[in-house]
Amino acid sequence: MKIVPNADPSNRSLEVVILQDFKWYDFILNLHKIYNGTYLTVKNVTSRSVRSIEVEEVSCSGSIYVQSDGEHLGFLPRKFHILPAAIEMIC
């Protein structure tokens, strides 16, 4: 499964995938493209490299939780940033 096909652990940036105006059925119809890494060609899907990002909730319901690789990180709003050389990678 290629969740972020453009990610490079050595470039000191975080790859962010943005889905805009996506309905639940759009996700289901394009799920197979995640496995081969071609979902970035889908309309309203973009990817950006950033050093930091702040994610806020639009509706202010206070119920949107954040997870990364299956780990619960809390609720929005959240700030994320890169810590260069924090993890040693063996390739």
PDB file with one MODEL, atoms N, CA, C and O in Angstrom:
MODEL        1
ATOM      1  N   MET A   1       0.853  -1.177   0.000  1.00  0.00           N
ATOM      2  CA  MET A   1       0.000   0.000   0.000  1.00  0.00           C
ATOM      3  C   MET A   1       0.895   1.235   0.000  1.00  0.00           C
ATOM      4  O   MET A   1       1.752   1.386   0.870  1.00  0.00           O
ATOM      5  N   LYS A   2       0.696   2.103  -0.963  1.00  0.00           N
ATOM      6  CA  LYS A   2       1.518   3.308  -1.093  1.00  0.00           C
ATOM      7  C   LYS A   2       0.699   4.525  -0.675  1.00  0.00           C
ATOM      8  O   LYS A   2       0.116   5.217  -1.509  1.00  0.00           O
ATOM      9  N   ILE A   3       0.668   4.771   0.638  1.00  0.00           N
ATOM     10  CA  ILE A   3      -0.140   5.866   1.173  1.00  0.00           C
ATOM     11  C   ILE A   3       0.369   7.218   0.683  1.00  0.00           C
ATOM     12  O   ILE A   3      -0.422   8.053   0.244  1.00  0.00           O
ATOM     13  N   VAL A   4       1.674   7.441   0.754  1.00  0.00           N
ATOM     14  CA  VAL A   4       2.283   8.684   0.267  1.00  0.00           C
ATOM     15  C   VAL A   4       3.440   8.312  -0.668  1.00  0.00           C
ATOM     16  O   VAL A   4       4.586   8.213  -0.230  1.00  0.00           O
ATOM     17  N   PRO A   5       3.139   8.107  -1.952  1.00  0.00           N
ATOM     18  CA  PRO A   5       4.168   7.634  -2.880  1.00  0.00           C
ATOM     19  C   PRO A   5       5.320   8.604  -3.100  1.00  0.00           C
ATOM     20  O   PRO A   5       6.392   8.181  -3.533  1.00  0.00           O
ATOM     21  N   ASN A   6       5.135   9.894  -2.816  1.00  0.00           N
ATOM     22  CA  ASN A   6       6.200  10.880  -3.019  1.00  0.00           C
ATOM     23  C   ASN A   6       7.053  11.104  -1.773  1.00  0.00           C
ATOM     24  O   ASN A   6       7.979  11.914  -1.804  1.00  0.00           O
ATOM     25  N   ALA A   7       6.762  10.411  -0.687  1.00  0.00           N
ATOM     26  CA  ALA A   7       7.500  10.618   0.563  1.00  0.00           C
ATOM     27  C   ALA A   7       8.948  10.165   0.423  1.00  0.00           C
ATOM     28  O   ALA A   7       9.241   9.144  -0.199  1.00  0.00           O
ATOM     29  N   ASP A   8       9.842  10.945   1.015  1.00  0.00           N
ATOM     30  CA  ASP A   8      11.271  10.636   1.021  1.00  0.00           C
ATOM     31  C   ASP A   8      11.776  10.894   2.439  1.00  0.00           C
ATOM     32  O   ASP A   8      11.827  12.048   2.864  1.00  0.00           O
ATOM     33  N   PRO A   9      12.149   9.853   3.179  1.00  0.00           N
ATOM     34  CA  PRO A   9      12.572  10.045   4.567  1.00  0.00           C
ATOM     35  C   PRO A   9      13.846  10.865   4.734  1.00  0.00           C
ATOM     36  O   PRO A   9      14.185  11.257   5.850  1.00  0.00           O
ATOM     37  N   SER A  10      14.553  11.129   3.644  1.00  0.00           N
ATOM     38  CA  SER A  10      15.803  11.874   3.764  1.00  0.00           C
ATOM     39  C   SER A  10      15.685  13.349   3.365  1.00  0.00           C
ATOM     40  O   SER A  10      16.682  14.066   3.450  1.00  0.00           O
ATOM     41  N   ASN A  11      14.526  13.833   2.937  1.00  0.00           N
ATOM     42  CA  ASN A  11      14.447  15.212   2.444  1.00  0.00           C
ATOM     43  C   ASN A  11      14.010  16.238   3.493  1.00  0.00           C
ATOM     44  O   ASN A  11      13.775  17.398   3.154  1.00  0.00           O
ATOM     45  N   ARG A  12      13.899  15.834   4.752  1.00  0.00           N
ATOM     46  CA  ARG A  12      13.586  16.748   5.855  1.00  0.00           C
ATOM     47  C   ARG A  12      12.249  17.460   5.694  1.00  0.00           C
ATOM     48  O   ARG A  12      12.096  18.607   6.114  1.00  0.00           O
ATOM     49  N   SER A  13      11.280  16.775   5.083  1.00  0.00           N
ATOM     50  CA  SER A  13       9.956  17.368   4.952  1.00  0.00           C
ATOM     51  C   SER A  13       8.900  16.301   5.208  1.00  0.00           C
ATOM     52  O   SER A  13       9.175  15.102   5.187  1.00  0.00           O
ATOM     53  N   LEU A  14       7.689  16.778   5.448  1.00  0.00           N
ATOM     54  CA  LEU A  14       6.542  15.923   5.706  1.00  0.00           C
ATOM     55  C   LEU A  14       5.651  15.973   4.475  1.00  0.00           C
ATOM     56  O   LEU A  14       5.312  17.055   3.996  1.00  0.00           O
ATOM     57  N   GLU A  15       5.277  14.823   3.967  1.00  0.00           N
ATOM     58  CA  GLU A  15       4.412  14.768   2.796  1.00  0.00           C
ATOM     59  C   GLU A  15       2.960  14.725   3.273  1.00  0.00           C
ATOM     60  O   GLU A  15       2.565  13.823   4.013  1.00  0.00           O
ATOM     61  N   VAL A  16       2.176  15.705   2.843  1.00  0.00           N
ATOM     62  CA  VAL A  16       0.786  15.831   3.265  1.00  0.00           C
ATOM     63  C   VAL A  16      -0.116  15.575   2.058  1.00  0.00           C
ATOM     64  O   VAL A  16       0.062  16.182   1.002  1.00  0.00           O
ATOM     65  N   VAL A  17      -1.075  14.682   2.219  1.00  0.00           N
ATOM     66  CA  VAL A  17      -2.047  14.391   1.170  1.00  0.00           C
ATOM     67  C   VAL A  17      -3.362  15.068   1.555  1.00  0.00           C
ATOM     68  O   VAL A  17      -3.856  14.906   2.671  1.00  0.00           O
ATOM     69  N   ILE A  18      -3.919  15.826   0.613  1.00  0.00           N
ATOM     70  CA  ILE A  18      -5.125  16.606   0.857  1.00  0.00           C
ATOM     71  C   ILE A  18      -6.247  16.089  -0.036  1.00  0.00           C
ATOM     72  O   ILE A  18      -6.100  16.002  -1.255  1.00  0.00           O
ATOM     73  N   LEU A  19      -7.375  15.747   0.593  1.00  0.00           N
ATOM     74  CA  LEU A  19      -8.573  15.324  -0.135  1.00  0.00           C
ATOM     75  C   LEU A  19      -9.613  16.423   0.038  1.00  0.00           C
ATOM     76  O   LEU A  19     -10.042  16.699   1.158  1.00  0.00           O
ATOM     77  N   GLN A  20     -10.021  17.048  -1.056  1.00  0.00           N
ATOM     78  CA  GLN A  20     -11.000  18.130  -0.990  1.00  0.00           C
ATOM     79  C   GLN A  20     -12.313  17.683  -1.614  1.00  0.00           C
ATOM     80  O   GLN A  20     -12.326  17.045  -2.667  1.00  0.00           O
ATOM     81  N   ASP A  21     -13.420  18.023  -0.957  1.00  0.00           N
ATOM     82  CA  ASP A  21     -14.751  17.689  -1.466  1.00  0.00           C
ATOM     83  C   ASP A  21     -14.879  16.209  -1.797  1.00  0.00           C
ATOM     84  O   ASP A  21     -15.435  15.846  -2.833  1.00  0.00           O
ATOM     85  N   PHE A  22     -14.368  15.361  -0.923  1.00  0.00           N
ATOM     86  CA  PHE A  22     -14.418  13.917  -1.113  1.00  0.00           C
ATOM     87  C   PHE A  22     -15.617  13.357  -0.371  1.00  0.00           C
ATOM     88  O   PHE A  22     -15.806  13.648   0.810  1.00  0.00           O
ATOM     89  N   LYS A  23     -16.409  12.580  -1.030  1.00  0.00           N
ATOM     90  CA  LYS A  23     -17.537  11.886  -0.408  1.00  0.00           C
ATOM     91  C   LYS A  23     -17.082  10.480  -0.028  1.00  0.00           C
ATOM     92  O   LYS A  23     -16.055  10.007  -0.514  1.00  0.00           O
ATOM     93  N   TRP A  24     -17.830   9.823   0.826  1.00  0.00           N
ATOM     94  CA  TRP A  24     -17.454   8.481   1.264  1.00  0.00           C
ATOM     95  C   TRP A  24     -17.352   7.529   0.079  1.00  0.00           C
ATOM     96  O   TRP A  24     -16.482   6.657   0.069  1.00  0.00           O
ATOM     97  N   TYR A  25     -18.218   7.674  -0.918  1.00  0.00           N
ATOM     98  CA  TYR A  25     -18.177   6.775  -2.068  1.00  0.00           C
ATOM     99  C   TYR A  25     -16.983   7.067  -2.981  1.00  0.00           C
ATOM    100  O   TYR A  25     -16.508   6.167  -3.673  1.00  0.00           O
ATOM    101  N   ASP A  26     -16.486   8.324  -2.994  1.00  0.00           N
ATOM    102  CA  ASP A  26     -15.264   8.629  -3.743  1.00  0.00           C
ATOM    103  C   ASP A  26     -14.094   7.834  -3.184  1.00  0.00           C
ATOM    104  O   ASP A  26     -13.265   7.305  -3.924  1.00  0.00           O
ATOM    105  N   PHE A  27     -14.049   7.766  -1.863  1.00  0.00           N
ATOM    106  CA  PHE A  27     -12.982   7.006  -1.212  1.00  0.00           C
ATOM    107  C   PHE A  27     -13.084   5.527  -1.577  1.00  0.00           C
ATOM    108  O   PHE A  27     -12.078   4.906  -1.920  1.00  0.00           O
ATOM    109  N   ILE A  28     -14.278   4.961  -1.509  1.00  0.00           N
ATOM    110  CA  ILE A  28     -14.482   3.544  -1.838  1.00  0.00           C
ATOM    111  C   ILE A  28     -14.124   3.261  -3.294  1.00  0.00           C
ATOM    112  O   ILE A  28     -13.460   2.268  -3.591  1.00  0.00           O
ATOM    113  N   LEU A  29     -14.563   4.129  -4.196  1.00  0.00           N
ATOM    114  CA  LEU A  29     -14.307   3.923  -5.622  1.00  0.00           C
ATOM    115  C   LEU A  29     -12.825   4.011  -5.980  1.00  0.00           C
ATOM    116  O   LEU A  29     -12.387   3.409  -6.961  1.00  0.00           O
ATOM    117  N   ASN A  30     -12.055   4.756  -5.192  1.00  0.00           N
ATOM    118  CA  ASN A  30     -10.635   4.953  -5.499  1.00  0.00           C
ATOM    119  C   ASN A  30      -9.698   4.216  -4.555  1.00  0.00           C
ATOM    120  O   ASN A  30      -8.482   4.393  -4.630  1.00  0.00           O
ATOM    121  N   LEU A  31     -10.237   3.405  -3.681  1.00  0.00           N
ATOM    122  CA  LEU A  31      -9.422   2.698  -2.697  1.00  0.00           C
ATOM    123  C   LEU A  31      -8.331   1.847  -3.342  1.00  0.00           C
ATOM    124  O   LEU A  31      -7.221   1.771  -2.816  1.00  0.00           O
ATOM    125  N   HIS A  32      -8.624   1.214  -4.457  1.00  0.00           N
ATOM    126  CA  HIS A  32      -7.630   0.377  -5.132  1.00  0.00           C
ATOM    127  C   HIS A  32      -6.410   1.176  -5.596  1.00  0.00           C
ATOM    128  O   HIS A  32      -5.324   0.615  -5.745  1.00  0.00           O
ATOM    129  N   LYS A  33      -6.580   2.474  -5.825  1.00  0.00           N
ATOM    130  CA  LYS A  33      -5.467   3.310  -6.284  1.00  0.00           C
ATOM    131  C   LYS A  33      -4.467   3.604  -5.171  1.00  0.00           C
ATOM    132  O   LYS A  33      -3.326   3.973  -5.450  1.00  0.00           O
ATOM    133  N   ILE A  34      -4.879   3.446  -3.917  1.00  0.00           N
ATOM    134  CA  ILE A  34      -3.939   3.618  -2.803  1.00  0.00           C
ATOM    135  C   ILE A  34      -2.903   2.498  -2.830  1.00  0.00           C
ATOM    136  O   ILE A  34      -1.733   2.728  -2.525  1.00  0.00           O
ATOM    137  N   TYR A  35      -3.319   1.309  -3.187  1.00  0.00           N
ATOM    138  CA  TYR A  35      -2.417   0.158  -3.196  1.00  0.00           C
ATOM    139  C   TYR A  35      -1.321   0.283  -4.241  1.00  0.00           C
ATOM    140  O   TYR A  35      -0.201  -0.173  -4.009  1.00  0.00           O
ATOM    141  N   ASN A  36      -1.613   0.884  -5.379  1.00  0.00           N
ATOM    142  CA  ASN A  36      -0.576   1.013  -6.400  1.00  0.00           C
ATOM    143  C   ASN A  36       0.016   2.421  -6.483  1.00  0.00           C
ATOM    144  O   ASN A  36       0.868   2.676  -7.333  1.00  0.00           O
ATOM    145  N   GLY A  37      -0.417   3.334  -5.621  1.00  0.00           N
ATOM    146  CA  GLY A  37       0.175   4.663  -5.541  1.00  0.00           C
ATOM    147  C   GLY A  37      -0.258   5.630  -6.619  1.00  0.00           C
ATOM    148  O   GLY A  37       0.405   6.646  -6.826  1.00  0.00           O
ATOM    149  N   THR A  38      -1.356   5.348  -7.319  1.00  0.00           N
ATOM    150  CA  THR A  38      -1.796   6.227  -8.408  1.00  0.00           C
ATOM    151  C   THR A  38      -2.945   7.146  -8.017  1.00  0.00           C
ATOM    152  O   THR A  38      -3.501   7.817  -8.886  1.00  0.00           O
ATOM    153  N   TYR A  39      -3.320   7.201  -6.749  1.00  0.00           N
ATOM    154  CA  TYR A  39      -4.460   8.007  -6.329  1.00  0.00           C
ATOM    155  C   TYR A  39      -4.208   9.507  -6.449  1.00  0.00           C
ATOM    156  O   TYR A  39      -5.160  10.287  -6.419  1.00  0.00           O
ATOM    157  N   LEU A  40      -2.954   9.929  -6.582  1.00  0.00           N
ATOM    158  CA  LEU A  40      -2.673  11.358  -6.725  1.00  0.00           C
ATOM    159  C   LEU A  40      -3.173  11.915  -8.053  1.00  0.00           C
ATOM    160  O   LEU A  40      -3.196  13.131  -8.245  1.00  0.00           O
ATOM    161  N   THR A  41      -3.573  11.038  -8.972  1.00  0.00           N
ATOM    162  CA  THR A  41      -4.139  11.482 -10.246  1.00  0.00           C
ATOM    163  C   THR A  41      -5.645  11.706 -10.156  1.00  0.00           C
ATOM    164  O   THR A  41      -6.249  12.196 -11.110  1.00  0.00           O
ATOM    165  N   VAL A  42      -6.262  11.355  -9.027  1.00  0.00           N
ATOM    166  CA  VAL A  42      -7.702  11.512  -8.839  1.00  0.00           C
ATOM    167  C   VAL A  42      -8.030  12.991  -8.634  1.00  0.00           C
ATOM    168  O   VAL A  42      -7.286  13.719  -7.976  1.00  0.00           O
ATOM    169  N   LYS A  43      -9.144  13.417  -9.201  1.00  0.00           N
ATOM    170  CA  LYS A  43      -9.601  14.801  -9.056  1.00  0.00           C
ATOM    171  C   LYS A  43      -9.769  15.143  -7.572  1.00  0.00           C
ATOM    172  O   LYS A  43     -10.289  14.337  -6.800  1.00  0.00           O
ATOM    173  N   ASN A  44      -9.330  16.327  -7.184  1.00  0.00           N
ATOM    174  CA  ASN A  44      -9.427  16.856  -5.813  1.00  0.00           C
ATOM    175  C   ASN A  44      -8.495  16.185  -4.814  1.00  0.00           C
ATOM    176  O   ASN A  44      -8.697  16.302  -3.605  1.00  0.00           O
ATOM    177  N   VAL A  45      -7.477  15.485  -5.302  1.00  0.00           N
ATOM    178  CA  VAL A  45      -6.458  14.904  -4.421  1.00  0.00           C
ATOM    179  C   VAL A  45      -5.125  15.552  -4.779  1.00  0.00           C
ATOM    180  O   VAL A  45      -4.709  15.531  -5.938  1.00  0.00           O
ATOM    181  N   THR A  46      -4.456  16.130  -3.777  1.00  0.00           N
ATOM    182  CA  THR A  46      -3.154  16.753  -3.997  1.00  0.00           C
ATOM    183  C   THR A  46      -2.186  16.318  -2.905  1.00  0.00           C
ATOM    184  O   THR A  46      -2.590  15.807  -1.861  1.00  0.00           O
ATOM    185  N   SER A  47      -0.918  16.530  -3.166  1.00  0.00           N
ATOM    186  CA  SER A  47       0.129  16.192  -2.212  1.00  0.00           C
ATOM    187  C   SER A  47       1.107  17.363  -2.148  1.00  0.00           C
ATOM    188  O   SER A  47       1.449  17.957  -3.170  1.00  0.00           O
ATOM    189  N   ARG A  48       1.550  17.684  -0.938  1.00  0.00           N
ATOM    190  CA  ARG A  48       2.499  18.790  -0.755  1.00  0.00           C
ATOM    191  C   ARG A  48       3.560  18.396   0.255  1.00  0.00           C
ATOM    192  O   ARG A  48       3.285  17.660   1.202  1.00  0.00           O
ATOM    193  N   SER A  49       4.766  18.886   0.049  1.00  0.00           N
ATOM    194  CA  SER A  49       5.848  18.705   1.012  1.00  0.00           C
ATOM    195  C   SER A  49       5.916  19.934   1.896  1.00  0.00           C
ATOM    196  O   SER A  49       5.984  21.058   1.398  1.00  0.00           O
ATOM    197  N   VAL A  50       5.900  19.729   3.200  1.00  0.00           N
ATOM    198  CA  VAL A  50       5.929  20.843   4.148  1.00  0.00           C
ATOM    199  C   VAL A  50       6.907  20.533   5.279  1.00  0.00           C
ATOM    200  O   VAL A  50       7.259  19.375   5.502  1.00  0.00           O
ATOM    201  N   ARG A  51       7.337  21.556   5.982  1.00  0.00           N
ATOM    202  CA  ARG A  51       8.177  21.376   7.171  1.00  0.00           C
ATOM    203  C   ARG A  51       7.334  21.374   8.441  1.00  0.00           C
ATOM    204  O   ARG A  51       7.714  20.787   9.454  1.00  0.00           O
ATOM    205  N   SER A  52       6.172  22.047   8.370  1.00  0.00           N
ATOM    206  CA  SER A  52       5.247  22.028   9.498  1.00  0.00           C
ATOM    207  C   SER A  52       3.839  22.267   8.959  1.00  0.00           C
ATOM    208  O   SER A  52       3.645  22.794   7.864  1.00  0.00           O
ATOM    209  N   ILE A  53       2.865  21.859   9.772  1.00  0.00           N
ATOM    210  CA  ILE A  53       1.469  22.048   9.381  1.00  0.00           C
ATOM    211  C   ILE A  53       0.621  22.152  10.641  1.00  0.00           C
ATOM    212  O   ILE A  53       0.874  21.475  11.637  1.00  0.00           O
ATOM    213  N   GLU A  54      -0.382  23.009  10.579  1.00  0.00           N
ATOM    214  CA  GLU A  54      -1.350  23.129  11.664  1.00  0.00           C
ATOM    215  C   GLU A  54      -2.713  22.756  11.101  1.00  0.00           C
ATOM    216  O   GLU A  54      -3.150  23.308  10.092  1.00  0.00           O
ATOM    217  N   VAL A  55      -3.377  21.822  11.757  1.00  0.00           N
ATOM    218  CA  VAL A  55      -4.676  21.337  11.291  1.00  0.00           C
ATOM    219  C   VAL A  55      -5.735  21.781  12.285  1.00  0.00           C
ATOM    220  O   VAL A  55      -5.641  21.507  13.481  1.00  0.00           O
ATOM    221  N   GLU A  56      -6.743  22.471  11.771  1.00  0.00           N
ATOM    222  CA  GLU A  56      -7.833  22.960  12.612  1.00  0.00           C
ATOM    223  C   GLU A  56      -9.145  22.386  12.123  1.00  0.00           C
ATOM    224  O   GLU A  56      -9.285  22.001  10.962  1.00  0.00           O
ATOM    225  N   GLU A  57     -10.087  22.337  13.017  1.00  0.00           N
ATOM    226  CA  GLU A  57     -11.416  21.847  12.713  1.00  0.00           C
ATOM    227  C   GLU A  57     -12.263  22.986  12.151  1.00  0.00           C
ATOM    228  O   GLU A  57     -12.227  24.098  12.677  1.00  0.00           O
ATOM    229  N   VAL A  58     -13.016  22.724  11.103  1.00  0.00           N
ATOM    230  CA  VAL A  58     -13.852  23.749  10.489  1.00  0.00           C
ATOM    231  C   VAL A  58     -15.163  23.907  11.246  1.00  0.00           C
ATOM    232  O   VAL A  58     -15.637  25.029  11.428  1.00  0.00           O
ATOM    233  N   SER A  59     -15.756  22.808  11.689  1.00  0.00           N
ATOM    234  CA  SER A  59     -17.086  22.864  12.299  1.00  0.00           C
ATOM    235  C   SER A  59     -17.078  23.148  13.792  1.00  0.00           C
ATOM    236  O   SER A  59     -18.127  23.456  14.357  1.00  0.00           O
ATOM    237  N   CYS A  60     -15.923  23.052  14.450  1.00  0.00           N
ATOM    238  CA  CYS A  60     -15.789  23.299  15.889  1.00  0.00           C
ATOM    239  C   CYS A  60     -16.641  22.358  16.745  1.00  0.00           C
ATOM    240  O   CYS A  60     -17.141  22.760  17.796  1.00  0.00           O
ATOM    241  N   SER A  61     -16.806  21.131  16.309  1.00  0.00           N
ATOM    242  CA  SER A  61     -17.582  20.170  17.097  1.00  0.00           C
ATOM    243  C   SER A  61     -16.738  19.545  18.211  1.00  0.00           C
ATOM    244  O   SER A  61     -17.282  18.988  19.166  1.00  0.00           O
ATOM    245  N   GLY A  62     -15.415  19.637  18.089  1.00  0.00           N
ATOM    246  CA  GLY A  62     -14.520  19.117  19.117  1.00  0.00           C
ATOM    247  C   GLY A  62     -14.417  17.610  19.135  1.00  0.00           C
ATOM    248  O   GLY A  62     -13.932  17.036  20.110  1.00  0.00           O
ATOM    249  N   SER A  63     -14.866  16.952  18.070  1.00  0.00           N
ATOM    250  CA  SER A  63     -14.896  15.500  18.082  1.00  0.00           C
ATOM    251  C   SER A  63     -14.031  14.847  17.010  1.00  0.00           C
ATOM    252  O   SER A  63     -14.116  13.634  16.820  1.00  0.00           O
ATOM    253  N   ILE A  64     -13.213  15.601  16.316  1.00  0.00           N
ATOM    254  CA  ILE A  64     -12.369  15.012  15.275  1.00  0.00           C
ATOM    255  C   ILE A  64     -11.035  14.610  15.892  1.00  0.00           C
ATOM    256  O   ILE A  64     -10.266  15.456  16.349  1.00  0.00           O
ATOM    257  N   TYR A  65     -10.775  13.306  15.898  1.00  0.00           N
ATOM    258  CA  TYR A  65      -9.529  12.839  16.485  1.00  0.00           C
ATOM    259  C   TYR A  65      -8.485  12.630  15.402  1.00  0.00           C
ATOM    260  O   TYR A  65      -8.809  12.437  14.230  1.00  0.00           O
ATOM    261  N   VAL A  66      -7.248  12.671  15.810  1.00  0.00           N
ATOM    262  CA  VAL A  66      -6.115  12.562  14.911  1.00  0.00           C
ATOM    263  C   VAL A  66      -5.387  11.263  15.216  1.00  0.00           C
ATOM    264  O   VAL A  66      -5.165  10.911  16.374  1.00  0.00           O
ATOM    265  N   GLN A  67      -5.019  10.557  14.149  1.00  0.00           N
ATOM    266  CA  GLN A  67      -4.198   9.375  14.342  1.00  0.00           C
ATOM    267  C   GLN A  67      -3.116   9.327  13.279  1.00  0.00           C
ATOM    268  O   GLN A  67      -3.269   9.873  12.187  1.00  0.00           O
ATOM    269  N   SER A  68      -2.031   8.670  13.616  1.00  0.00           N
ATOM    270  CA  SER A  68      -0.925   8.486  12.691  1.00  0.00           C
ATOM    271  C   SER A  68      -0.470   7.044  12.794  1.00  0.00           C
ATOM    272  O   SER A  68      -0.065   6.580  13.860  1.00  0.00           O
ATOM    273  N   ASP A  69      -0.541   6.348  11.684  1.00  0.00           N
ATOM    274  CA  ASP A  69      -0.137   4.943  11.629  1.00  0.00           C
ATOM    275  C   ASP A  69      -0.855   4.118  12.704  1.00  0.00           C
ATOM    276  O   ASP A  69      -0.266   3.222  13.309  1.00  0.00           O
ATOM    277  N   GLY A  70      -2.130   4.432  12.929  1.00  0.00           N
ATOM    278  CA  GLY A  70      -2.935   3.698  13.889  1.00  0.00           C
ATOM    279  C   GLY A  70      -2.802   4.143  15.331  1.00  0.00           C
ATOM    280  O   GLY A  70      -3.481   3.601  16.203  1.00  0.00           O
ATOM    281  N   GLU A  71      -1.949   5.112  15.602  1.00  0.00           N
ATOM    282  CA  GLU A  71      -1.759   5.609  16.971  1.00  0.00           C
ATOM    283  C   GLU A  71      -2.599   6.857  17.193  1.00  0.00           C
ATOM    284  O   GLU A  71      -2.555   7.791  16.391  1.00  0.00           O
ATOM    285  N   HIS A  72      -3.358   6.876  18.271  1.00  0.00           N
ATOM    286  CA  HIS A  72      -4.203   8.022  18.610  1.00  0.00           C
ATOM    287  C   HIS A  72      -3.333   9.170  19.129  1.00  0.00           C
ATOM    288  O   HIS A  72      -2.565   8.999  20.075  1.00  0.00           O
ATOM    289  N   LEU A  73      -3.464  10.352  18.492  1.00  0.00           N
ATOM    290  CA  LEU A  73      -2.637  11.510  18.856  1.00  0.00           C
ATOM    291  C   LEU A  73      -3.419  12.605  19.572  1.00  0.00           C
ATOM    292  O   LEU A  73      -2.834  13.611  19.972  1.00  0.00           O
ATOM    293  N   GLY A  74      -4.717  12.432  19.740  1.00  0.00           N
ATOM    294  CA  GLY A  74      -5.531  13.452  20.388  1.00  0.00           C
ATOM    295  C   GLY A  74      -6.577  14.000  19.447  1.00  0.00           C
ATOM    296  O   GLY A  74      -6.952  13.351  18.470  1.00  0.00           O
ATOM    297  N   PHE A  75      -7.043  15.191  19.742  1.00  0.00           N
ATOM    298  CA  PHE A  75      -8.098  15.829  18.957  1.00  0.00           C
ATOM    299  C   PHE A  75      -7.580  17.114  18.321  1.00  0.00           C
ATOM    300  O   PHE A  75      -6.577  17.679  18.756  1.00  0.00           O
ATOM    301  N   LEU A  76      -8.289  17.568  17.274  1.00  0.00           N
ATOM    302  CA  LEU A  76      -7.932  18.836  16.637  1.00  0.00           C
ATOM    303  C   LEU A  76      -8.231  19.987  17.574  1.00  0.00           C
ATOM    304  O   LEU A  76      -9.126  19.876  18.412  1.00  0.00           O
ATOM    305  N   PRO A  77      -7.511  21.085  17.458  1.00  0.00           N
ATOM    306  CA  PRO A  77      -6.425  21.402  16.531  1.00  0.00           C
ATOM    307  C   PRO A  77      -5.107  20.739  16.949  1.00  0.00           C
ATOM    308  O   PRO A  77      -4.886  20.454  18.126  1.00  0.00           O
ATOM    309  N   ARG A  78      -4.248  20.504  15.969  1.00  0.00           N
ATOM    310  CA  ARG A  78      -2.934  19.893  16.184  1.00  0.00           C
ATOM    311  C   ARG A  78      -1.906  20.572  15.288  1.00  0.00           C
ATOM    312  O   ARG A  78      -2.219  21.023  14.186  1.00  0.00           O
ATOM    313  N   LYS A  79      -0.677  20.635  15.783  1.00  0.00           N
ATOM    314  CA  LYS A  79       0.449  21.149  15.001  1.00  0.00           C
ATOM    315  C   LYS A  79       1.453  20.007  14.841  1.00  0.00           C
ATOM    316  O   LYS A  79       1.723  19.266  15.786  1.00  0.00           O
ATOM    317  N   PHE A  80       1.999  19.878  13.633  1.00  0.00           N
ATOM    318  CA  PHE A  80       2.991  18.858  13.348  1.00  0.00           C
ATOM    319  C   PHE A  80       4.200  19.532  12.713  1.00  0.00           C
ATOM    320  O   PHE A  80       4.053  20.446  11.902  1.00  0.00           O
ATOM    321  N   HIS A  81       5.378  19.086  13.078  1.00  0.00           N
ATOM    322  CA  HIS A  81       6.585  19.609  12.449  1.00  0.00           C
ATOM    323  C   HIS A  81       7.651  18.516  12.409  1.00  0.00           C
ATOM    324  O   HIS A  81       7.579  17.522  13.131  1.00  0.00           O
ATOM    325  N   ILE A  82       8.623  18.727  11.560  1.00  0.00           N
ATOM    326  CA  ILE A  82       9.686  17.754  11.335  1.00  0.00           C
ATOM    327  C   ILE A  82      10.829  17.984  12.314  1.00  0.00           C
ATOM    328  O   ILE A  82      11.245  19.119  12.545  1.00  0.00           O
ATOM    329  N   LEU A  83      11.323  16.912  12.875  1.00  0.00           N
ATOM    330  CA  LEU A  83      12.539  16.931  13.692  1.00  0.00           C
ATOM    331  C   LEU A  83      13.623  16.226  12.888  1.00  0.00           C
ATOM    332  O   LEU A  83      13.691  14.997  12.893  1.00  0.00           O
ATOM    333  N   PRO A  84      14.476  16.987  12.195  1.00  0.00           N
ATOM    334  CA  PRO A  84      15.502  16.373  11.340  1.00  0.00           C
ATOM    335  C   PRO A  84      16.395  15.406  12.128  1.00  0.00           C
ATOM    336  O   PRO A  84      16.839  15.710  13.235  1.00  0.00           O
ATOM    337  N   ALA A  85      16.641  14.261  11.543  1.00  0.00           N
ATOM    338  CA  ALA A  85      17.518  13.229  12.080  1.00  0.00           C
ATOM    339  C   ALA A  85      17.042  12.661  13.424  1.00  0.00           C
ATOM    340  O   ALA A  85      17.850  12.136  14.191  1.00  0.00           O
ATOM    341  N   ALA A  86      15.733  12.761  13.717  1.00  0.00           N
ATOM    342  CA  ALA A  86      15.196  12.228  14.957  1.00  0.00           C
ATOM    343  C   ALA A  86      15.130  10.702  14.945  1.00  0.00           C
ATOM    344  O   ALA A  86      15.208  10.061  15.993  1.00  0.00           O
ATOM    345  N   ILE A  87      14.985  10.128  13.748  1.00  0.00           N
ATOM    346  CA  ILE A  87      14.942   8.673  13.590  1.00  0.00           C
ATOM    347  C   ILE A  87      16.023   8.272  12.601  1.00  0.00           C
ATOM    348  O   ILE A  87      16.129   8.843  11.515  1.00  0.00           O
ATOM    349  N   GLU A  88      16.812   7.300  12.978  1.00  0.00           N
ATOM    350  CA  GLU A  88      17.839   6.810  12.081  1.00  0.00           C
ATOM    351  C   GLU A  88      17.234   5.738  11.174  1.00  0.00           C
ATOM    352  O   GLU A  88      16.676   4.750  11.653  1.00  0.00           O
ATOM    353  N   MET A  89      17.350   5.941   9.866  1.00  0.00           N
ATOM    354  CA  MET A  89      16.776   5.017   8.908  1.00  0.00           C
ATOM    355  C   MET A  89      17.862   4.125   8.323  1.00  0.00           C
ATOM    356  O   MET A  89      18.956   4.590   8.004  1.00  0.00           O
ATOM    357  N   ILE A  90      17.554   2.852   8.187  1.00  0.00           N
ATOM    358  CA  ILE A  90      18.436   1.905   7.533  1.00  0.00           C
ATOM    359  C   ILE A  90      17.749   1.467   6.257  1.00  0.00           C
ATOM    360  O   ILE A  90      16.694   0.833   6.295  1.00  0.00           O
ATOM    361  N   CYS A  91      18.352   1.809   5.119  1.00  0.00           N
ATOM    362  CA  CYS A  91      17.725   1.473   3.843  1.00  0.00           C
ATOM    363  C   CYS A  91      18.545   0.448   3.089  1.00  0.00           C
ATOM    364  O   CYS A  91      18.168   0.044   1.989  1.00  0.00           O
TER     365      CYS A  91
ENDMDL
END
